[in-house]
Amino acid sequence: MALRSALWTVMTGAAQKAARSLKRDFGEVEQLQVSQKGPSDFVSAADLKAEKVLRIELAKARPRFGFLMEEGGEVAGEDAHHRWIIDPIDGTTNFLHGIPHFAISIGLEMDGEIIAGLVFNPITDEMFYAEKGKGAFLNDKRLRVSARSTLSTCVIATGIPFHGRPGHKPYLKQLERVMDAVAGVRRMGTASLDLAYVAAGRCDGFWEAGLRPWDIAAGVILVREAGGFITELDGGKNFMASGDVLAANPKVHKQLFDLLAAA
Ligand code: IPD
C-alpha cells in the first residue's frame, strides 16, 4: 500500500519537476566526457537549476518554511519550526562522470527532527519516501530493512574519503576490519541512496564519516521507518551535526559498531 499524504504530493511533485531538467542535463553530460574542458561548469549550472526548481515548488506549497540547501545555504522561514533540507544532486561526482547513480534528496525537519524524507533516482525512476510513523516506501512498495544477522552474508555500503577530505588513514583501518567480516563492501557514491538501500534491504548496513545534513536528512527517516538503526560511528545520536553515520538492520548494527570501534 502506497503512502499518499499531502506532504507526499508536495515533495514528489517538486522532485519530479526537478528530475525532468536533471535527466536532460545528464544526457548532455554523457556527451561532454570527451571534451577537453569536461562538463564541470555545465554540472554546476545543472545543480543550481535543479535546486531552484525544488525551492520554488516547495515554497509554493509551504511558503512559510525555511530551507537548508547544498548550494544556496540556509534561508530562514517565517515558520521557525519547519525547514526543508535539500540536495539537488547527491552523487555529483557520479553525475559529472556520466555514471547513472545519483539522486535528488529532500528532508523535512520539524523542531530539529526529520519527519519526512524523499530520495529519487531519476534514471531508475525509483522514488524512496518515508514519513514519521507512516512507514517507508519504494514507489508503491512498503520497505523493511533486511533480516540478515550473520555479517559474513551481509553487503555493506560505505563512503571512502576522497581528495580534500580528512580521515584517509583511520578509514583504511575501518575498511580492513569490515571487509574481512562481510560478503561484500560497496562504494556507490551517493550517500542518500546508500541509506535508501539499507531501508530497502538491498544493503544490510552503511557507514561514512564527514557527511553533510543534505546528504543524510532524507535517508535518516527512510532507515528508521523501515525498522533500521542509525547512529554515529561511536553510537552517538548527533549524526546530523557530525555527519558521521552508521546505519544498519537492528541485527547487525551492534556487530558493525564493534568492528568500527576496534579499528
Ligand atoms: C557526496 C555523496 C557521496 C559521499 C560524499 C558526499 P554530493 O555528496 O553523497 O556518496 O561519499 O561524502 O559529499 O557532494 O555528491 O552531494
Boltz pocket constraint, residues with backbone or C-beta under 6 A from the ligand:
constraints:
  - pocket:
      binder: B
      contacts: [[A, 70], [A, 87], [A, 89], [A, 90], [A, 91], [A, 92], [A, 93], [A, 158], [A, 159], [A, 160], [A, 188], [A, 189], [A, 190], [A, 191], [A, 192], [A, 208], [A, 209], [A, 210], [A, 211], [A, 212], [A, 215]]
      max_distance: 6.0
